[in-house]
Each structure stands twice: as C-alpha cells, then as structure tokens.
Amino acid sequence: MRIAVSLSERDRAKGEQSPYYRALLGAGAAPEEIVMLSAQDAGRLRAQDFDGVLFAGGEDVDPAFYGEEKKYDSVKVNRTRDEFEQRLLHAALDRRLPILGICRGAQLINVDFGGTLYQDLAEDFVPEFEHQQADAGRERSDLTHTVTVTEPDSLLHQVVRGSCRVNSLHHQAIKHLGRGLKVSAHSEDGLVEAVEAAGDYPFLLAVQWHPEELTEHDEQLRIFKDFVSKCRARSEKAAAVSEKPGTGATAG
C-alpha cells in the first residue's frame, strides 16, 4: 500500500514531523507506505503508484478556478499547486482511489466538482465566531466549536455520531456545493464542515477542520483509520487481481 499526501512546500519540508504523517502512522500506516508530495513532484507523479490520496491544508484555491477574480488581499494563492492537485485529483477519481480532503483539500474538491467558496469569511459571510482561531490567540489543537453531522447515511456518521468539538483554522469555506457532492456536517453558524461523494464512490470524505492536529481524540483519529483501511483494502484487491493466473492486470 502507498498513500500520497499532497502538501504545501512548507509542510512537505517538515517530513516525519508533519502532523499529517504522524496521523497516518497513528492510524496504522507504515512509514514506507506514506509518500509526501508537493507540486515540485509533478514530473514524476503517476496515480497508478498509489492506493489513496490525502489533500492537505495550505494556500487558498485561486478564485479563477471557480469563475471569480480575487477580491481581497487576504486571499493567498499558489496556482502551481492548484494545477498539480487538480491533475492528481482527476487521476485519483478516474482510478476510484480513496480520497481524504482536509481544509484546503475540502475546498479544492468542492471547486473541482463545480462549487464555489467564500473568499474571506469576515467579508463575505460574517460568521458568528472566529473560524481562524490562530488570529484569536488559540493553539492549533484547541477545540473551539462544534460540528454536527447532518447526514446520518454518511461516512462521517460512522466515526462521529451526532456532533463533536473541533478546531478551526480557515478564513475561507464552501459557499455553493459542487455537483456530485453531499454535505454531511455543519458548524453552529451554518457553514459547511464536511462533504462526501453523493454517489457510489468507494471513499471520498473532506472536512473543513484539521483532524491531524486532534488525533488524541478518538473520533478524529478514526477519520484517518477509516481512510487507511480503505487504502489498504484497495491495495490488497489490486494485488489479488494482478496475481490471478493469466491476467497480469491491476485493478482500476
């Protein structure tokens, strides 16, 4: 099994100290099964080398990808990363790989499915509380608000029954939902906090908070455990198909 983790250049440089890396280890992945990637790896990337993809947090998605111009100085984009991750997402979807999106990852997935974003919550939404808790002097691992699972028949409901407390480290959020997605959780002030594939896709879950910073809480670690489990099952299925006499094929 190999899991691709797509990060910003800064987070990729953290290597084994990355909270995403540590969360996957805690969820049962072995060190050699985790491949940290950034846009600089585009030339050597092949989706068929992986059994799942995690899209991590970081810079804002360029508003041009959802048909808007950048409205605020607070919007910090990385077009190279956007294009790299869009290609990676398309390849993962084509191969029906398990996909986990976190913060920016959730926004990227929504935009790629045709949705839009609030470019800056303070300007476009006026939330009831500060969603960028670092600006309020809070630690990344502090639990600052509640998310409620609003879709009982969902992947998220399997690990979060009802509601849970989470952190909040974003100034953007999903505005209009992308086609082919469904909302599975909201915050107290009505923002979308989790989306999933609406159809029969094997595993696509994207959350707005940062569970990699909260793995001491069982329900947050279970998000990664479910993802790793689906990646491992996908790998084992592909291996079984390739070992069938006379096939030499791999699962698509």
C-alpha positions, 0 to 999 in steps of 0.5 A: 500500500502507498498513500500520497499526501499532497502538501504545501512546500512548507509542510512537505519540508517538515517530513516525519514531523508533519502532523499529517504523517504522524496521523497516518502512522497513528492510524496504522500506516507504515512509514514506507507506505506514506509518500509526501508530495508537493507540486515540485513532484509533478514530473514524476507523479503517476496515480497508478503508484498509489492506493489513496490520496490525502489533500492537505491544508495550505494556500487558498484555491485561486478564485479563477478556478471557480469563475471569480477574480480575487477580491481581497488581499487576504486571499493567498494563492499558489496556482502551481499547486492548484494545477498539480492537485487538480491533475492528481485529483482527476487521476485519483477519481478516474482510478476510484482511489480513496480520497481524504480532503482536509481544509484546503483539500475540502475546498479544492474538491468542492471547486473541482466538482463545480462549487464555489467558496467564500473568499474571506469569511469576515467579508463575505459571510460574517460568521458568528465566531472566529473560524481562524482561531490562530488570529484569536490567540488559540493553539492549533489543537484547541477545540473551539466549536462544534460540528454536527453531522447532518447526514446520518447515511454518511461516512462521517456518521460512522466515526462521529455520531451526532456532533463533536468539538473541533478546531478551526483554522480557515478564513475561507469555506464552501459557499455553493456545493459542487455537483456530485457532492453531499454535505454531511456536517455543519458548524453552529453558524451554518457553514459547511464542515464536511462533504462526501461523494453523493454517489457510489464512490468507494471513499471520498470524505473532506472536512473543513477542520484539521483532524491531524492536529486532534488525533488524541481524540478518538473520533478524529483519529478514526477519520484517518483509520477509516481512510487507511483501511480503505487504502489498504483494502484497495491495495490488497484487491489490486494485488489479488487481481494482478496475481490471478493466473493469466491476467497480469492486470491491476485493478482500476 
